[in-house]
C-alpha cells in the first residue's frame, strides 16, 4: 500500500471512529457532518469526500465487519470445518465487532435490520456481499450432508441471522450476559441444525 493510500485509509477510519462515538452519545439523527469532521480532525469537505451521507458511514462499517468475518474464517485454516463451528465464528465475530460500543451497536442494528426505504438499494448491495460470504460455506455443508439440499441457501441464511438477532435482543435486554453469548448461540444454532440436517434415508436428495 502506498503512503497516499495508507493516509486515505487512516482518514476514513478516523471518520468512522468519530461516528461511532458521536452516534452513541448524540444519536444518529442528531449528529451533524460538521460535528463528525471536528471529532475526526478533518474538514467538512474531507468527510464528504469519503461519505456523502451518515448512512454511508454505516455501510462502510458493514463492509469492514464483513472483512473482519472473512479474516476470522481464514484464520481457521479449515474451510471444511463443521458448519456449526463456521457459523459460530461468523456471528461471534459480528457480535464482538458490533458491540464494541453498546449504544452504537444499538443504532447500527436498528439501521441495518430496519433500513430506511430511501436506503433500500444500498442495503441490498450490502446484503449481496453478505450472501457471497455465506453461500459457499452453506453449499459446502450441504455437499457434506450437514444441511438438507432442498432448502434454499437464502432461507438458511435468514434462519441463522434470525436466531442471531434473537440472541442480540436478549443481550441488550440483559437476559444473556456477554460471557454467555457464545454458548447461547452455540445451543440455539445446534438446535436449529438438528432440524436442517437431512434424514438418514434422504441424504442423497
N, C-alpha and C positions, 0 to 999 in steps of 0.2 A: 504494500500500500504506500502511495506517495505521501509526502509531508502534507500536501494540499488536501488530499483525500482524508488523511488522518485528522486534520484540523476540522474538516467538514463534519466528520463523524462525532468528534468531541462537542462541536457546537450543537449538533442535532440532539445528542444525548443530554446536554446541559438544558436545552429547552424542554425535553421530555421530563427530566428530573424536576425542573421548576414546576411543570404542570402537575406532576404527582403531588407535590407539596401544596400548591395553591388550590387545586381541585379539592384536596382533602380538607383544607382549612376554610376556604371561602365558598366551596361548592362549584360545580361545573358551570352553571349559568351565570354565577356572579363573578367569575374570573374573566378579566379582560386581557386582550392581547398585549396591551401596554404593560400590565402587571407581569405577564409572563416574560416579556422582554427584559424588564427591570430585574426580575428574580434570576433570570438566566445570564445577566450581564451582557446582553446584546441589544442592538437597536430593534425597533419595531419592524422595520423593513427586513431585517435578517430573519425574524420569525416567519414573516410571510414568504420569505424565500424558501423555507422548508415546509411550512404548513399554511394552507390558505384558510383553514378553519380549526377551531378547537377539536372538532370531531376527528379531523385528520390526525391529530396527535394520538387519539385513542386507537386509530387504525395502525399507526406506527408501532404503538405499544403491542397490539395484537401480532403484528409481523415479527417483532422482536421476541415475543413469547413463543411463537411457532419455531423460531430459530433456536431458542433455548431447549425446547422439547426435542427437536431434531438432534441437537448436540448430546442430550442425555441418552437418547436412543443409540446413538453411535458409540457412546461410552460403554454401553452394554456389550458391544462387540459380538453380539449374537442375535442376528436378525430372525433366527428361528426359535428364540426363547418362547416359552408358553405364552399364549395370548393374555392370560391374567397378569403375568409379570410385565408385559409390554404396556397394557392399558393402565396399570398402576403407575408405571414410570411416567406415562403421558400426563395423567391427571394430577399426580402429586407434584410434578414439575410445574403444571399450570397453577395449582393451588399455592405453592410456595412463591411463585412469581407474582401472582395477582394480590396476595395478601401481605406482601412486604409492608404495605401501608394499608391498614384496615379500611379507612374511610375512602381512600382512592379505589380500593378493591370493590367497595360497595357501588361507587359511581360507575366504575368500569363494567361490572356485571350488569348493572341496570341498562347501560347504553348498548351493550353487546347482545344481551338476551332480548331486550325490547327496544330495538333501534327506532329512531325517528323515521317516518315514512319518506322524508326527503333524503334520507341517508341510505335508503334500501339498496341501491345499486352497489355502492362501495362496500356495504356489509356483505352482499352476495359474493363479491370478489374475495373478501377475507375468508368466507365460508369455503370457497373453492380451494383455496390454499390449504385450509384445514383438512378438507377431504383428500387432497393429494397426498397429505402426510399419512392419514389414517387408512385409506382404502387398501393400499398394498399390504399393510400389516394384517388387516382383516381378511383379505383374499388369501394370503398365505395360511392363515389359521383355518380357513375353510378347506383349503387343499390338504392340510394336515389332518382334517377330520375333527378339529376342535369346535367348529361352528357349522351350523346347518347351511347347506348351499342354496336352499330355497327361500332364504331371507335376503333381501337386497342390502347391499353394503350401507346405503344411506340410512336405512331403518336401524341397522345395528349401531351405527354411529350415533344416531339420535337416542337410542336406548341407553348407551353408556353415558352420553352427555346429560341426559335427563337425570340419571342417578347421581352424577357428579353435582348437578345443580341442587339436588335434594340434600347432599352432604354439605354443600356450601351454605345453604339456608340454615341447616342445623348448627353449623359452626357460628354463623352470625347471630343466631338466637341464643347461643351459649349451651345448647343441648349436647354438643360434642366439643370437648376441649381440643386444642391444637395437637397435643401429643397422641390423641386417639383417632385423628382424621385418617391416617394411613390404614389402620386396622379396620376402621369402619368402611372405608372404600373397598378394601380387600374383601370383606364379608359380603357387602352388597353386590359387588361385581361377581364374586364366586357364586352367589345365589342366582344371579341373572344368567351366568354361563351355563348353569345346570339346565336351564330352560332353552338355551340357544344351541346346546350341543345336539348332534344328531342321535337318534335312537340307534341301538346296536343293529337293528335289522334294516336301517335305511341310510347307512353311512355312504353308500355308493350313489345315493340320489343327489 
